[in-house]
Amino acid sequence: MNLISLKIAIEKDIKNLLTKVNLYKGLGVKNIGEHSDEFKKISRKSCYLDIYNTAIKNYDYEILLKDDSIFQFSLTRYSFIQNPCIIGTKEDLLSHIYGENELLEFDDTNYNMLLNSISEDELEQYRNEQSINIEAHSIRYDIDEKNYKPLIHSYSHIHIGPNGNLRIPCSKELSPIAFVLFVIKHTYPDINEVIYKGYLPNKGNVLHPNFWNKEEEKELFLI
């Protein structure tokens, strides 16, 4: 895969998929893989909230989702960083102010009037007061030719969470769309069926024998 094919995958295939399942919010403003030095430095640490906030602050993403989670892509690295903050809606704020039982006494007209009366500043303040989502996670896919050692350090692998030593070997060079589908399946379970009943993408190319040893099939690996 080169930068042109990666750009097409992001701006066409992945964007269309995320739009279909109502997750897409927007594309990044930087060139693909152009992530800040600040992000690269802080991502070596394990403070998840700082990593996420740095990426958002510096626009270090290729795709932004509606819940403000992000996807990052480069030729040798795909990454998903879930928003660790609980997103509150105007409906949530109304329930917080009035309580669900009291809201049931309002008809649709009055309810909508209350909803429309909430300002963006009030909503932002409410969101800032919410707790951290303890289930938020990161998933990263790497291609690492330099450090490849069969059964020790896989050439193609997935990291789940901040532990750099947790590497799940892959026998293929994952396609970007396969990575996105993997993330959606394990992060947004409510839309699993929508995707997996009608979407069968190319998972990726089989690795060259120089980067995949048959010995590696003795342990747990993906595809």
N, C-alpha and C positions, 0 to 999 in steps of 0.2 A: 504494500500500500504506500502511496506517496501523498504529498500534501493536497494535491488536486482531488484525488479520490476520497481522501478523508473529509475534505471540505464539502464535497457532494453528499457524502454519507450523512454529515451533520445537518446540512441546510435543506436536504431533501428527505431522505429516508427517515432519519431520526426525528426531525421536526414533524413530519407527517404522522408518524406513529404517536408521538407525545400529544399532538393536537387531537388525534382520534380518541385518545383515552382521557382527554381534558386535563392534561398535566402541563402542557407547554405554555410558557409565559413570554420568553424572548431569547434572542441570540446575544452572545457577548459582543463587546465593541472592539476587542483586540484581535490581532492575528492569531490563528490557531496555534496553541502551545506557548503563547507569549504571556507567561505568568511572572509576576513580580519577584524580584530578589527577596523582598520581605516575606512573601508567602513561602518561597523555597526554603528560606532559613527557618521560619517558625514551624513549617510542616515536619521538620525533623524532631520536634518536641511532641509531647503527647497531650497537650492541653487542647481538647477538641474545640471548645468555644472560641479560643483565640485563633485557631486555624481557620474556622468558618468565618469569623468576623473579618479576618485579614483578607480572605479571598473575596468577600463581598465588598469590602472597602476599596480594594484595588481592581475590581472587575476582573478577577482572575478566574474566569469561567467561559466556556463556549456556549453553554445552554443554561438558562435559568427557568426553574419550574414554578408553577403557581403557588406552591407552598414555600418558595424561596430556597429550596434545595438546589444544588448545582451539579452539573456535569462538566468535567474538564477533559480535554482530549489533546494528545500529541501523537506523534508517530510511534512512540514506544511506551505510552502511558495513557490509560483511561482511568478516570476517577469519578466517584460519586460521593458527595458530601451532603448528608441530610441536614436540613435546618434543625439545630438543636433547640430552638425556641418554639413554644407552642403558639400557633397562630390563632388569635381570637378574631371572631367575626362580629359584625354589628348585632346579629342575633344572639351570640354568646353574651355580649355586653348587656343587652336588654334583659336576658335571663338572670344575669348577675345583679342587675339593679332591682328588678321587680320580683323575681322568682317565677318559676314556670307556672305555678298554680294561678298566680295573679294575672299572668299574661293570657291565660286561657279565657279570662273574662272579657278581653278586648275583642271587638269584631275586626275583620280584615282591614277596614279603613283606618281605624284608630291605631292598629298595630303598625301599619305601614307608615302612618304619620310619625309615630315614635321612632321607627327605624330611620326615617329620613331626617329626623331632628338631630341625630348623632353626627357630630362633626368629625373630620379626619383627625384633628388633634386629640379629641376624646378617645377615638379608637386607638390611636398610636399609644397614648398613655396607658390604656387598658392592656394592650399587647405587651408593653414594657413591664407590666406588673405580673405577668404570667410566669409560671415556673418553667424550668428547663425540662425538655423532653428527654427523660432518662433512656428512652428506647432509640434515640437517634444514633445513627451509625454511619460509617464510611466503608466503601468498597473500592478497591483499586486493582487494576490489572496492569502488570508490567511485563516488558520484554527486556531481558538483561543478558546480553551476549557476553559481556566482559567477565561476569562472575559465574558463568554457567559451569556447574559440576554435577554430573548425573548422581541422583539420590541425595545430593547435598544442597545444591542451589539450582532450582529449575530455570530454564531459559524463559519459558512462558508460564506465568503464574498469577494467581489472584490473592490479594491481601484482604482480609476482613477485619476491620478495626485498626487501631494504631500500632499494633505489635508488628514490627518489621520482620520478625522471625517467623511469623505465621504465613507460610507460602503454600498455597494449594496448586500443585503442578497442573498444567494444561498440555495436552498432546497436540493442540492446534494453536495457531496464531489467531486469536479471537477477532472476529469482525466487530466494528463499533456497535452495530445494531444488536448483535448477540449479547454484548455486554449490557446494553441498555435494557434489553428484555430480562436478563438475569436480575438486574437491579429492581426493575418494576415488580417482578414476581415476588421478590423477597422483602419489598418495602411497602408496596401498595397492594395488599392481597385482595382488596375489594374489586379490583379490575383484572384479576388473573384470567377469568374465563373470557373476557372480551378479547384479550390478546391471543391466548394460546389455542383458541378454537379456529382462528382464521389467519394466523401469522406464522409462517415457517421460513425464517430467513436462513441464509448461508451462515453457518456458525463460524466459519473461518477456514484457512488453509492448513493442511497437515504440515507439521514441522519437518524441516529437512533432517535427515538422519544425524547430521552433525550436532543437532540441538535436541534430539529426543532419542534416548537409549532405551532399548527393550527392557533393560533392568528397571527402568523407572515405572514400568507397569506392574511391578510387584507391590507397589504401595498405592494408596488412594490417590486418584488423579481425576481430572475432569476431561470429558470427551477424549 
